[in-house]
Structure formats: C-alpha cells, structure tokens
Amino acid sequence: MKNYKLPTLMAAVMLVLGACKADFSRNDDGSLTMKTTVTQEQIQETISSAIADPLIQDLTASLQSGYVSVTGTRQRLNDPGKTDSMSFRLDLGISNGQLTASISNAQIDGTFIEQNRLDNWNQTIANRLSNFGGRNENATLQSVVITPEQVTMTWLVNR
C-alpha cells in the first residue's frame, strides 16, 4: 500500500495558503521545507481583522527591517466626531516551533493600551498569521524574517 499522507498534506496546505506565495523543497530525510511569503497588504488585513475593533479606522501596517509599524485612528466612544491617533510596534518570533506576536509601545493618543488587550491581540495575530503556514501539526516554524517588502516564514513539515 502506498503512502498517500504527504501528497494529501501538501494539497491541504495549498488550499489553506490561498493567496500567499509558498515554495516547497524536499529534504533528504523526506520532510519538506516550506517558505511562505506574506505581503504588506496581507499583514495589514490580518492585523486589522485580529484587532476587530469597529472604532479603529485607517489601520496601516508598514513593514520595516525586523518589525511591523502599525498606525491608525480610533474613534472616541462617547464622541464619534473625534478620533485619537493609535500606534504600536509588532515583532514576530518563534517559541517551540510556533509563531509568536509581540506588540510593544502600543498607545492611543499617548496613553498606553492595557496589557490584557495586547495579549489578546498578540495571540490572535499569531494564530491568523500561522494560517499562512498551513496550520499543520506536523509543521514547525524555523524562521520568520520581516523586510520592507514582505514577511517570510520558513516551516519544516514532517510526515
């Protein structure tokens, strides 16, 4: 009986990846190395949907060397005619083979955003960006690199 797990796994990964670019290479041990690239627009959409706050508008994610700079405006709850500026830095990393997101210096009109909200955003952003890697239990994140052009994640996919 032939082993159909790897072709099935690759087909499932390709369906999940959708619009992001993915390159595969087979390793000597039979595993795959998968590199996914995510554009600035995809990062921006992911962050915006992860925050999911209807009061936050004009969210812009700017890819820098090594991090993402995020700015936007937040409509005041009690005065919809006024907005406050919002900004934060997003760093992506790896812990135990999984993608991590870490927001720092998060402020709305000069006031720091509470940590429990940032923790929620961090987890949601990391989960959604991990989907670009196929969200497979056999995939381990090896590296994540942010350049002004794109975010590149390299995954090791075992059988």
Phi and psi in radians as a Rosetta constraint file:
Dihedral C 1 N 2 CA 2 C 2 CIRCULARHARMONIC -1.381 0.35
Dihedral N 2 CA 2 C 2 N 3 CIRCULARHARMONIC 2.703 0.35
Dihedral C 2 N 3 CA 3 C 3 CIRCULARHARMONIC -1.570 0.35
Dihedral N 3 CA 3 C 3 N 4 CIRCULARHARMONIC 1.925 0.35
Dihedral C 3 N 4 CA 4 C 4 CIRCULARHARMONIC -1.751 0.35
Dihedral N 4 CA 4 C 4 N 5 CIRCULARHARMONIC 0.114 0.35
Dihedral C 4 N 5 CA 5 C 5 CIRCULARHARMONIC -1.131 0.35
Dihedral N 5 CA 5 C 5 N 6 CIRCULARHARMONIC -0.808 0.35
Dihedral C 5 N 6 CA 6 C 6 CIRCULARHARMONIC -1.145 0.35
Dihedral N 6 CA 6 C 6 N 7 CIRCULARHARMONIC -0.833 0.35
Dihedral C 6 N 7 CA 7 C 7 CIRCULARHARMONIC -1.071 0.35
Dihedral N 7 CA 7 C 7 N 8 CIRCULARHARMONIC -0.661 0.35
Dihedral C 7 N 8 CA 8 C 8 CIRCULARHARMONIC -1.146 0.35
Dihedral N 8 CA 8 C 8 N 9 CIRCULARHARMONIC -0.738 0.35
Dihedral C 8 N 9 CA 9 C 9 CIRCULARHARMONIC -1.049 0.35
Dihedral N 9 CA 9 C 9 N 10 CIRCULARHARMONIC -0.796 0.35
Dihedral C 9 N 10 CA 10 C 10 CIRCULARHARMONIC -1.106 0.35
Dihedral N 10 CA 10 C 10 N 11 CIRCULARHARMONIC -0.716 0.35
Dihedral C 10 N 11 CA 11 C 11 CIRCULARHARMONIC -1.108 0.35
Dihedral N 11 CA 11 C 11 N 12 CIRCULARHARMONIC -0.735 0.35
Dihedral C 11 N 12 CA 12 C 12 CIRCULARHARMONIC -1.124 0.35
Dihedral N 12 CA 12 C 12 N 13 CIRCULARHARMONIC -0.730 0.35
Dihedral C 12 N 13 CA 13 C 13 CIRCULARHARMONIC -1.087 0.35
Dihedral N 13 CA 13 C 13 N 14 CIRCULARHARMONIC -0.733 0.35
Dihedral C 13 N 14 CA 14 C 14 CIRCULARHARMONIC -1.120 0.35
Dihedral N 14 CA 14 C 14 N 15 CIRCULARHARMONIC -0.657 0.35
Dihedral C 14 N 15 CA 15 C 15 CIRCULARHARMONIC -1.132 0.35
Dihedral N 15 CA 15 C 15 N 16 CIRCULARHARMONIC -0.716 0.35
Dihedral C 15 N 16 CA 16 C 16 CIRCULARHARMONIC -1.228 0.35
Dihedral N 16 CA 16 C 16 N 17 CIRCULARHARMONIC -0.625 0.35
Dihedral C 16 N 17 CA 17 C 17 CIRCULARHARMONIC -1.144 0.35
Dihedral N 17 CA 17 C 17 N 18 CIRCULARHARMONIC -0.563 0.35
Dihedral C 17 N 18 CA 18 C 18 CIRCULARHARMONIC 0.944 0.35
Dihedral N 18 CA 18 C 18 N 19 CIRCULARHARMONIC -2.013 0.35
Dihedral C 18 N 19 CA 19 C 19 CIRCULARHARMONIC -1.460 0.35
Dihedral N 19 CA 19 C 19 N 20 CIRCULARHARMONIC -0.231 0.35
Dihedral C 19 N 20 CA 20 C 20 CIRCULARHARMONIC -1.377 0.35
Dihedral N 20 CA 20 C 20 N 21 CIRCULARHARMONIC 2.775 0.35
Dihedral C 20 N 21 CA 21 C 21 CIRCULARHARMONIC -1.564 0.35
Dihedral N 21 CA 21 C 21 N 22 CIRCULARHARMONIC 2.347 0.35
Dihedral C 21 N 22 CA 22 C 22 CIRCULARHARMONIC -2.328 0.35
Dihedral N 22 CA 22 C 22 N 23 CIRCULARHARMONIC 2.360 0.35
Dihedral C 22 N 23 CA 23 C 23 CIRCULARHARMONIC -2.086 0.35
Dihedral N 23 CA 23 C 23 N 24 CIRCULARHARMONIC 2.348 0.35
Dihedral C 23 N 24 CA 24 C 24 CIRCULARHARMONIC -2.022 0.35
Dihedral N 24 CA 24 C 24 N 25 CIRCULARHARMONIC 2.529 0.35
Dihedral C 24 N 25 CA 25 C 25 CIRCULARHARMONIC -2.488 0.35
Dihedral N 25 CA 25 C 25 N 26 CIRCULARHARMONIC 2.483 0.35
Dihedral C 25 N 26 CA 26 C 26 CIRCULARHARMONIC -1.535 0.35
Dihedral N 26 CA 26 C 26 N 27 CIRCULARHARMONIC 2.359 0.35
Dihedral C 26 N 27 CA 27 C 27 CIRCULARHARMONIC -1.608 0.35
Dihedral N 27 CA 27 C 27 N 28 CIRCULARHARMONIC 2.836 0.35
Dihedral C 27 N 28 CA 28 C 28 CIRCULARHARMONIC -1.018 0.35
Dihedral N 28 CA 28 C 28 N 29 CIRCULARHARMONIC -0.521 0.35
Dihedral C 28 N 29 CA 29 C 29 CIRCULARHARMONIC -1.501 0.35
Dihedral N 29 CA 29 C 29 N 30 CIRCULARHARMONIC 0.100 0.35
Dihedral C 29 N 30 CA 30 C 30 CIRCULARHARMONIC 1.634 0.35
Dihedral N 30 CA 30 C 30 N 31 CIRCULARHARMONIC -0.187 0.35
Dihedral C 30 N 31 CA 31 C 31 CIRCULARHARMONIC -1.342 0.35
Dihedral N 31 CA 31 C 31 N 32 CIRCULARHARMONIC 2.999 0.35
Dihedral C 31 N 32 CA 32 C 32 CIRCULARHARMONIC -2.043 0.35
Dihedral N 32 CA 32 C 32 N 33 CIRCULARHARMONIC 2.557 0.35
Dihedral C 32 N 33 CA 33 C 33 CIRCULARHARMONIC -1.860 0.35
Dihedral N 33 CA 33 C 33 N 34 CIRCULARHARMONIC 2.212 0.35
Dihedral C 33 N 34 CA 34 C 34 CIRCULARHARMONIC -2.099 0.35
Dihedral N 34 CA 34 C 34 N 35 CIRCULARHARMONIC 2.171 0.35
Dihedral C 34 N 35 CA 35 C 35 CIRCULARHARMONIC -1.898 0.35
Dihedral N 35 CA 35 C 35 N 36 CIRCULARHARMONIC 2.154 0.35
Dihedral C 35 N 36 CA 36 C 36 CIRCULARHARMONIC -1.965 0.35
Dihedral N 36 CA 36 C 36 N 37 CIRCULARHARMONIC 2.435 0.35
Dihedral C 36 N 37 CA 37 C 37 CIRCULARHARMONIC -2.043 0.35
Dihedral N 37 CA 37 C 37 N 38 CIRCULARHARMONIC 2.382 0.35
Dihedral C 37 N 38 CA 38 C 38 CIRCULARHARMONIC -2.130 0.35
Dihedral N 38 CA 38 C 38 N 39 CIRCULARHARMONIC 2.306 0.35
Dihedral C 38 N 39 CA 39 C 39 CIRCULARHARMONIC -1.441 0.35
Dihedral N 39 CA 39 C 39 N 40 CIRCULARHARMONIC 2.948 0.35
Dihedral C 39 N 40 CA 40 C 40 CIRCULARHARMONIC -1.030 0.35
Dihedral N 40 CA 40 C 40 N 41 CIRCULARHARMONIC -0.739 0.35
Dihedral C 40 N 41 CA 41 C 41 CIRCULARHARMONIC -1.097 0.35
Dihedral N 41 CA 41 C 41 N 42 CIRCULARHARMONIC -0.725 0.35
Dihedral C 41 N 42 CA 42 C 42 CIRCULARHARMONIC -1.171 0.35
Dihedral N 42 CA 42 C 42 N 43 CIRCULARHARMONIC -0.691 0.35
Dihedral C 42 N 43 CA 43 C 43 CIRCULARHARMONIC -1.084 0.35
Dihedral N 43 CA 43 C 43 N 44 CIRCULARHARMONIC -0.804 0.35
Dihedral C 43 N 44 CA 44 C 44 CIRCULARHARMONIC -1.059 0.35
Dihedral N 44 CA 44 C 44 N 45 CIRCULARHARMONIC -0.790 0.35
Dihedral C 44 N 45 CA 45 C 45 CIRCULARHARMONIC -1.095 0.35
Dihedral N 45 CA 45 C 45 N 46 CIRCULARHARMONIC -0.707 0.35
Dihedral C 45 N 46 CA 46 C 46 CIRCULARHARMONIC -1.129 0.35
Dihedral N 46 CA 46 C 46 N 47 CIRCULARHARMONIC -0.796 0.35
Dihedral C 46 N 47 CA 47 C 47 CIRCULARHARMONIC -1.121 0.35
Dihedral N 47 CA 47 C 47 N 48 CIRCULARHARMONIC -0.795 0.35
Dihedral C 47 N 48 CA 48 C 48 CIRCULARHARMONIC -1.055 0.35
Dihedral N 48 CA 48 C 48 N 49 CIRCULARHARMONIC -0.792 0.35
Dihedral C 48 N 49 CA 49 C 49 CIRCULARHARMONIC -1.231 0.35
Dihedral N 49 CA 49 C 49 N 50 CIRCULARHARMONIC -0.548 0.35
Dihedral C 49 N 50 CA 50 C 50 CIRCULARHARMONIC -1.210 0.35
Dihedral N 50 CA 50 C 50 N 51 CIRCULARHARMONIC -0.658 0.35
Dihedral C 50 N 51 CA 51 C 51 CIRCULARHARMONIC -1.235 0.35
Dihedral N 51 CA 51 C 51 N 52 CIRCULARHARMONIC -0.706 0.35
Dihedral C 51 N 52 CA 52 C 52 CIRCULARHARMONIC 0.828 0.35
Dihedral N 52 CA 52 C 52 N 53 CIRCULARHARMONIC 0.841 0.35
Dihedral C 52 N 53 CA 53 C 53 CIRCULARHARMONIC -2.013 0.35
Dihedral N 53 CA 53 C 53 N 54 CIRCULARHARMONIC 1.965 0.35
Dihedral C 53 N 54 CA 54 C 54 CIRCULARHARMONIC -1.118 0.35
Dihedral N 54 CA 54 C 54 N 55 CIRCULARHARMONIC -0.282 0.35
Dihedral C 54 N 55 CA 55 C 55 CIRCULARHARMONIC -1.422 0.35
Dihedral N 55 CA 55 C 55 N 56 CIRCULARHARMONIC -0.296 0.35
Dihedral C 55 N 56 CA 56 C 56 CIRCULARHARMONIC -1.526 0.35
Dihedral N 56 CA 56 C 56 N 57 CIRCULARHARMONIC 2.217 0.35
Dihedral C 56 N 57 CA 57 C 57 CIRCULARHARMONIC -2.236 0.35
Dihedral N 57 CA 57 C 57 N 58 CIRCULARHARMONIC 2.840 0.35
Dihedral C 57 N 58 CA 58 C 58 CIRCULARHARMONIC 0.908 0.35
Dihedral N 58 CA 58 C 58 N 59 CIRCULARHARMONIC 0.709 0.35
Dihedral C 58 N 59 CA 59 C 59 CIRCULARHARMONIC -1.224 0.35
Dihedral N 59 CA 59 C 59 N 60 CIRCULARHARMONIC 2.240 0.35
Dihedral C 59 N 60 CA 60 C 60 CIRCULARHARMONIC -2.234 0.35
Dihedral N 60 CA 60 C 60 N 61 CIRCULARHARMONIC 2.211 0.35
Dihedral C 60 N 61 CA 61 C 61 CIRCULARHARMONIC -1.872 0.35
Dihedral N 61 CA 61 C 61 N 62 CIRCULARHARMONIC 2.161 0.35
Dihedral C 61 N 62 CA 62 C 62 CIRCULARHARMONIC -1.991 0.35
Dihedral N 62 CA 62 C 62 N 63 CIRCULARHARMONIC 2.063 0.35
Dihedral C 62 N 63 CA 63 C 63 CIRCULARHARMONIC -1.297 0.35
Dihedral N 63 CA 63 C 63 N 64 CIRCULARHARMONIC 2.238 0.35
Dihedral C 63 N 64 CA 64 C 64 CIRCULARHARMONIC -2.042 0.35
Dihedral N 64 CA 64 C 64 N 65 CIRCULARHARMONIC 3.088 0.35
Dihedral C 64 N 65 CA 65 C 65 CIRCULARHARMONIC -1.295 0.35
Dihedral N 65 CA 65 C 65 N 66 CIRCULARHARMONIC 1.814 0.35
Dihedral C 65 N 66 CA 66 C 66 CIRCULARHARMONIC 1.693 0.35
Dihedral N 66 CA 66 C 66 N 67 CIRCULARHARMONIC -0.168 0.35
Dihedral C 66 N 67 CA 67 C 67 CIRCULARHARMONIC -2.762 0.35
Dihedral N 67 CA 67 C 67 N 68 CIRCULARHARMONIC 3.033 0.35
Dihedral C 67 N 68 CA 68 C 68 CIRCULARHARMONIC -2.062 0.35
Dihedral N 68 CA 68 C 68 N 69 CIRCULARHARMONIC 2.234 0.35
Dihedral C 68 N 69 CA 69 C 69 CIRCULARHARMONIC -1.705 0.35
Dihedral N 69 CA 69 C 69 N 70 CIRCULARHARMONIC 2.203 0.35
Dihedral C 69 N 70 CA 70 C 70 CIRCULARHARMONIC -2.088 0.35
Dihedral N 70 CA 70 C 70 N 71 CIRCULARHARMONIC 2.289 0.35
Dihedral C 70 N 71 CA 71 C 71 CIRCULARHARMONIC -2.323 0.35
Dihedral N 71 CA 71 C 71 N 72 CIRCULARHARMONIC 2.805 0.35
Dihedral C 71 N 72 CA 72 C 72 CIRCULARHARMONIC -3.124 0.35
Dihedral N 72 CA 72 C 72 N 73 CIRCULARHARMONIC -3.003 0.35
Dihedral C 72 N 73 CA 73 C 73 CIRCULARHARMONIC -2.198 0.35
Dihedral N 73 CA 73 C 73 N 74 CIRCULARHARMONIC 2.675 0.35
Dihedral C 73 N 74 CA 74 C 74 CIRCULARHARMONIC -2.219 0.35
Dihedral N 74 CA 74 C 74 N 75 CIRCULARHARMONIC 2.157 0.35
Dihedral C 74 N 75 CA 75 C 75 CIRCULARHARMONIC -1.201 0.35
Dihedral N 75 CA 75 C 75 N 76 CIRCULARHARMONIC 2.429 0.35
Dihedral C 75 N 76 CA 76 C 76 CIRCULARHARMONIC -1.277 0.35
Dihedral N 76 CA 76 C 76 N 77 CIRCULARHARMONIC 2.369 0.35
Dihedral C 76 N 77 CA 77 C 77 CIRCULARHARMONIC -1.083 0.35
Dihedral N 77 CA 77 C 77 N 78 CIRCULARHARMONIC -0.770 0.35
Dihedral C 77 N 78 CA 78 C 78 CIRCULARHARMONIC -1.587 0.35
Dihedral N 78 CA 78 C 78 N 79 CIRCULARHARMONIC -0.092 0.35
Dihedral C 78 N 79 CA 79 C 79 CIRCULARHARMONIC -2.567 0.35
Dihedral N 79 CA 79 C 79 N 80 CIRCULARHARMONIC 1.412 0.35
Dihedral C 79 N 80 CA 80 C 80 CIRCULARHARMONIC -1.030 0.35
Dihedral N 80 CA 80 C 80 N 81 CIRCULARHARMONIC -0.278 0.35
Dihedral C 80 N 81 CA 81 C 81 CIRCULARHARMONIC -1.362 0.35
Dihedral N 81 CA 81 C 81 N 82 CIRCULARHARMONIC -0.186 0.35
Dihedral C 81 N 82 CA 82 C 82 CIRCULARHARMONIC -2.046 0.35
Dihedral N 82 CA 82 C 82 N 83 CIRCULARHARMONIC 2.561 0.35
Dihedral C 82 N 83 CA 83 C 83 CIRCULARHARMONIC -2.239 0.35
Dihedral N 83 CA 83 C 83 N 84 CIRCULARHARMONIC 2.737 0.35
Dihedral C 83 N 84 CA 84 C 84 CIRCULARHARMONIC -2.080 0.35
Dihedral N 84 CA 84 C 84 N 85 CIRCULARHARMONIC 2.599 0.35
Dihedral C 84 N 85 CA 85 C 85 CIRCULARHARMONIC -1.348 0.35
Dihedral N 85 CA 85 C 85 N 86 CIRCULARHARMONIC 2.596 0.35
Dihedral C 85 N 86 CA 86 C 86 CIRCULARHARMONIC -2.349 0.35
Dihedral N 86 CA 86 C 86 N 87 CIRCULARHARMONIC 2.482 0.35
Dihedral C 86 N 87 CA 87 C 87 CIRCULARHARMONIC -2.729 0.35
Dihedral N 87 CA 87 C 87 N 88 CIRCULARHARMONIC 2.678 0.35
Dihedral C 87 N 88 CA 88 C 88 CIRCULARHARMONIC -2.846 0.35
Dihedral N 88 CA 88 C 88 N 89 CIRCULARHARMONIC 2.881 0.35
Dihedral C 88 N 89 CA 89 C 89 CIRCULARHARMONIC -1.876 0.35
Dihedral N 89 CA 89 C 89 N 90 CIRCULARHARMONIC 2.384 0.35
Dihedral C 89 N 90 CA 90 C 90 CIRCULARHARMONIC -2.071 0.35
Dihedral N 90 CA 90 C 90 N 91 CIRCULARHARMONIC 2.120 0.35
Dihedral C 90 N 91 CA 91 C 91 CIRCULARHARMONIC -1.913 0.35
Dihedral N 91 CA 91 C 91 N 92 CIRCULARHARMONIC 2.454 0.35
Dihedral C 91 N 92 CA 92 C 92 CIRCULARHARMONIC -1.947 0.35
Dihedral N 92 CA 92 C 92 N 93 CIRCULARHARMONIC 2.460 0.35
Dihedral C 92 N 93 CA 93 C 93 CIRCULARHARMONIC -2.585 0.35
Dihedral N 93 CA 93 C 93 N 94 CIRCULARHARMONIC -2.891 0.35
Dihedral C 93 N 94 CA 94 C 94 CIRCULARHARMONIC -2.336 0.35
Dihedral N 94 CA 94 C 94 N 95 CIRCULARHARMONIC 2.375 0.35
Dihedral C 94 N 95 CA 95 C 95 CIRCULARHARMONIC -2.417 0.35
Dihedral N 95 CA 95 C 95 N 96 CIRCULARHARMONIC 2.120 0.35
Dihedral C 95 N 96 CA 96 C 96 CIRCULARHARMONIC 0.907 0.35
Dihedral N 96 CA 96 C 96 N 97 CIRCULARHARMONIC 0.704 0.35
Dihedral C 96 N 97 CA 97 C 97 CIRCULARHARMONIC 1.365 0.35
Dihedral N 97 CA 97 C 97 N 98 CIRCULARHARMONIC 0.123 0.35
Dihedral C 97 N 98 CA 98 C 98 CIRCULARHARMONIC -2.031 0.35
Dihedral N 98 CA 98 C 98 N 99 CIRCULARHARMONIC 2.615 0.35
Dihedral C 98 N 99 CA 99 C 99 CIRCULARHARMONIC -1.235 0.35
Dihedral N 99 CA 99 C 99 N 100 CIRCULARHARMONIC 2.404 0.35
Dihedral C 99 N 100 CA 100 C 100 CIRCULARHARMONIC -2.122 0.35
Dihedral N 100 CA 100 C 100 N 101 CIRCULARHARMONIC 2.631 0.35
Dihedral C 100 N 101 CA 101 C 101 CIRCULARHARMONIC -2.158 0.35
Dihedral N 101 CA 101 C 101 N 102 CIRCULARHARMONIC 2.419 0.35
Dihedral C 101 N 102 CA 102 C 102 CIRCULARHARMONIC -2.397 0.35
Dihedral N 102 CA 102 C 102 N 103 CIRCULARHARMONIC 1.941 0.35
Dihedral C 102 N 103 CA 103 C 103 CIRCULARHARMONIC -1.583 0.35
Dihedral N 103 CA 103 C 103 N 104 CIRCULARHARMONIC 2.344 0.35
Dihedral C 103 N 104 CA 104 C 104 CIRCULARHARMONIC -2.342 0.35
Dihedral N 104 CA 104 C 104 N 105 CIRCULARHARMONIC 2.837 0.35
Dihedral C 104 N 105 CA 105 C 105 CIRCULARHARMONIC 0.895 0.35
Dihedral N 105 CA 105 C 105 N 106 CIRCULARHARMONIC 0.713 0.35
Dihedral C 105 N 106 CA 106 C 106 CIRCULARHARMONIC -1.456 0.35
Dihedral N 106 CA 106 C 106 N 107 CIRCULARHARMONIC 2.090 0.35
Dihedral C 106 N 107 CA 107 C 107 CIRCULARHARMONIC -2.390 0.35
Dihedral N 107 CA 107 C 107 N 108 CIRCULARHARMONIC 2.581 0.35
Dihedral C 107 N 108 CA 108 C 108 CIRCULARHARMONIC -2.118 0.35
Dihedral N 108 CA 108 C 108 N 109 CIRCULARHARMONIC 1.997 0.35
Dihedral C 108 N 109 CA 109 C 109 CIRCULARHARMONIC 0.893 0.35
Dihedral N 109 CA 109 C 109 N 110 CIRCULARHARMONIC 0.745 0.35
Dihedral C 109 N 110 CA 110 C 110 CIRCULARHARMONIC 1.469 0.35
Dihedral N 110 CA 110 C 110 N 111 CIRCULARHARMONIC -0.067 0.35
Dihedral C 110 N 111 CA 111 C 111 CIRCULARHARMONIC -1.803 0.35
Dihedral N 111 CA 111 C 111 N 112 CIRCULARHARMONIC 2.259 0.35
Dihedral C 111 N 112 CA 112 C 112 CIRCULARHARMONIC -1.169 0.35
Dihedral N 112 CA 112 C 112 N 113 CIRCULARHARMONIC 2.458 0.35
Dihedral C 112 N 113 CA 113 C 113 CIRCULARHARMONIC -1.386 0.35
Dihedral N 113 CA 113 C 113 N 114 CIRCULARHARMONIC 2.441 0.35
Dihedral C 113 N 114 CA 114 C 114 CIRCULARHARMONIC -1.099 0.35
Dihedral N 114 CA 114 C 114 N 115 CIRCULARHARMONIC 2.536 0.35
Dihedral C 114 N 115 CA 115 C 115 CIRCULARHARMONIC -1.097 0.35
Dihedral N 115 CA 115 C 115 N 116 CIRCULARHARMONIC -0.644 0.35
Dihedral C 115 N 116 CA 116 C 116 CIRCULARHARMONIC -1.113 0.35
Dihedral N 116 CA 116 C 116 N 117 CIRCULARHARMONIC -0.580 0.35
Dihedral C 116 N 117 CA 117 C 117 CIRCULARHARMONIC -1.201 0.35
Dihedral N 117 CA 117 C 117 N 118 CIRCULARHARMONIC -0.737 0.35
Dihedral C 117 N 118 CA 118 C 118 CIRCULARHARMONIC -1.115 0.35
Dihedral N 118 CA 118 C 118 N 119 CIRCULARHARMONIC -0.694 0.35
Dihedral C 118 N 119 CA 119 C 119 CIRCULARHARMONIC -1.044 0.35
Dihedral N 119 CA 119 C 119 N 120 CIRCULARHARMONIC -0.738 0.35
Dihedral C 119 N 120 CA 120 C 120 CIRCULARHARMONIC -1.123 0.35
Dihedral N 120 CA 120 C 120 N 121 CIRCULARHARMONIC -0.818 0.35
Dihedral C 120 N 121 CA 121 C 121 CIRCULARHARMONIC -1.044 0.35
Dihedral N 121 CA 121 C 121 N 122 CIRCULARHARMONIC -0.784 0.35
Dihedral C 121 N 122 CA 122 C 122 CIRCULARHARMONIC -0.982 0.35
Dihedral N 122 CA 122 C 122 N 123 CIRCULARHARMONIC -0.845 0.35
Dihedral C 122 N 123 CA 123 C 123 CIRCULARHARMONIC -1.136 0.35
Dihedral N 123 CA 123 C 123 N 124 CIRCULARHARMONIC -0.750 0.35
Dihedral C 123 N 124 CA 124 C 124 CIRCULARHARMONIC -1.187 0.35
Dihedral N 124 CA 124 C 124 N 125 CIRCULARHARMONIC -0.730 0.35
Dihedral C 124 N 125 CA 125 C 125 CIRCULARHARMONIC -1.090 0.35
Dihedral N 125 CA 125 C 125 N 126 CIRCULARHARMONIC -0.828 0.35
Dihedral C 125 N 126 CA 126 C 126 CIRCULARHARMONIC -1.061 0.35
Dihedral N 126 CA 126 C 126 N 127 CIRCULARHARMONIC -0.760 0.35
Dihedral C 126 N 127 CA 127 C 127 CIRCULARHARMONIC -1.072 0.35
Dihedral N 127 CA 127 C 127 N 128 CIRCULARHARMONIC -0.792 0.35
Dihedral C 127 N 128 CA 128 C 128 CIRCULARHARMONIC -1.236 0.35
Dihedral N 128 CA 128 C 128 N 129 CIRCULARHARMONIC -0.660 0.35
Dihedral C 128 N 129 CA 129 C 129 CIRCULARHARMONIC -1.222 0.35
Dihedral N 129 CA 129 C 129 N 130 CIRCULARHARMONIC -0.523 0.35
Dihedral C 129 N 130 CA 130 C 130 CIRCULARHARMONIC -1.107 0.35
Dihedral N 130 CA 130 C 130 N 131 CIRCULARHARMONIC -0.466 0.35
Dihedral C 130 N 131 CA 131 C 131 CIRCULARHARMONIC -1.061 0.35
Dihedral N 131 CA 131 C 131 N 132 CIRCULARHARMONIC -0.450 0.35
Dihedral C 131 N 132 CA 132 C 132 CIRCULARHARMONIC -1.193 0.35
Dihedral N 132 CA 132 C 132 N 133 CIRCULARHARMONIC -0.314 0.35
Dihedral C 132 N 133 CA 133 C 133 CIRCULARHARMONIC -1.682 0.35
Dihedral N 133 CA 133 C 133 N 134 CIRCULARHARMONIC 0.129 0.35
Dihedral C 133 N 134 CA 134 C 134 CIRCULARHARMONIC 1.669 0.35
Dihedral N 134 CA 134 C 134 N 135 CIRCULARHARMONIC -0.205 0.35
Dihedral C 134 N 135 CA 135 C 135 CIRCULARHARMONIC 0.821 0.35
Dihedral N 135 CA 135 C 135 N 136 CIRCULARHARMONIC 0.935 0.35
Dihedral C 135 N 136 CA 136 C 136 CIRCULARHARMONIC -1.917 0.35
Dihedral N 136 CA 136 C 136 N 137 CIRCULARHARMONIC 2.383 0.35
Dihedral C 136 N 137 CA 137 C 137 CIRCULARHARMONIC -1.133 0.35
Dihedral N 137 CA 137 C 137 N 138 CIRCULARHARMONIC -0.308 0.35
Dihedral C 137 N 138 CA 138 C 138 CIRCULARHARMONIC -1.610 0.35
Dihedral N 138 CA 138 C 138 N 139 CIRCULARHARMONIC 0.032 0.35
Dihedral C 138 N 139 CA 139 C 139 CIRCULARHARMONIC -1.754 0.35
Dihedral N 139 CA 139 C 139 N 140 CIRCULARHARMONIC 2.295 0.35
Dihedral C 139 N 140 CA 140 C 140 CIRCULARHARMONIC -2.109 0.35
Dihedral N 140 CA 140 C 140 N 141 CIRCULARHARMONIC 2.217 0.35
Dihedral C 140 N 141 CA 141 C 141 CIRCULARHARMONIC -1.271 0.35
Dihedral N 141 CA 141 C 141 N 142 CIRCULARHARMONIC 2.215 0.35
Dihedral C 141 N 142 CA 142 C 142 CIRCULARHARMONIC -1.747 0.35
Dihedral N 142 CA 142 C 142 N 143 CIRCULARHARMONIC -0.642 0.35
Dihedral C 142 N 143 CA 143 C 143 CIRCULARHARMONIC -2.742 0.35
Dihedral N 143 CA 143 C 143 N 144 CIRCULARHARMONIC 2.700 0.35
Dihedral C 143 N 144 CA 144 C 144 CIRCULARHARMONIC -2.410 0.35
Dihedral N 144 CA 144 C 144 N 145 CIRCULARHARMONIC 2.203 0.35
Dihedral C 144 N 145 CA 145 C 145 CIRCULARHARMONIC -2.235 0.35
Dihedral N 145 CA 145 C 145 N 146 CIRCULARHARMONIC 2.219 0.35
Dihedral C 145 N 146 CA 146 C 146 CIRCULARHARMONIC -1.895 0.35
Dihedral N 146 CA 146 C 146 N 147 CIRCULARHARMONIC 2.153 0.35
Dihedral C 146 N 147 CA 147 C 147 CIRCULARHARMONIC -2.106 0.35
Dihedral N 147 CA 147 C 147 N 148 CIRCULARHARMONIC 2.944 0.35
Dihedral C 147 N 148 CA 148 C 148 CIRCULARHARMONIC -1.077 0.35
Dihedral N 148 CA 148 C 148 N 149 CIRCULARHARMONIC -0.262 0.35
Dihedral C 148 N 149 CA 149 C 149 CIRCULARHARMONIC -1.669 0.35
Dihedral N 149 CA 149 C 149 N 150 CIRCULARHARMONIC -0.603 0.35
Dihedral C 149 N 150 CA 150 C 150 CIRCULARHARMONIC -2.938 0.35
Dihedral N 150 CA 150 C 150 N 151 CIRCULARHARMONIC 2.986 0.35
Dihedral C 150 N 151 CA 151 C 151 CIRCULARHARMONIC -1.935 0.35
Dihedral N 151 CA 151 C 151 N 152 CIRCULARHARMONIC 2.235 0.35
Dihedral C 151 N 152 CA 152 C 152 CIRCULARHARMONIC -2.027 0.35
Dihedral N 152 CA 152 C 152 N 153 CIRCULARHARMONIC 2.196 0.35
Dihedral C 152 N 153 CA 153 C 153 CIRCULARHARMONIC -2.045 0.35
Dihedral N 153 CA 153 C 153 N 154 CIRCULARHARMONIC 2.300 0.35
Dihedral C 153 N 154 CA 154 C 154 CIRCULARHARMONIC -1.932 0.35
Dihedral N 154 CA 154 C 154 N 155 CIRCULARHARMONIC 2.162 0.35
Dihedral C 154 N 155 CA 155 C 155 CIRCULARHARMONIC -2.029 0.35
Dihedral N 155 CA 155 C 155 N 156 CIRCULARHARMONIC 2.493 0.35
Dihedral C 155 N 156 CA 156 C 156 CIRCULARHARMONIC -1.787 0.35
Dihedral N 156 CA 156 C 156 N 157 CIRCULARHARMONIC 2.138 0.35
Dihedral C 156 N 157 CA 157 C 157 CIRCULARHARMONIC -1.983 0.35
Dihedral N 157 CA 157 C 157 N 158 CIRCULARHARMONIC 1.984 0.35
Dihedral C 157 N 158 CA 158 C 158 CIRCULARHARMONIC -1.619 0.35
Dihedral N 158 CA 158 C 158 N 159 CIRCULARHARMONIC 2.781 0.35
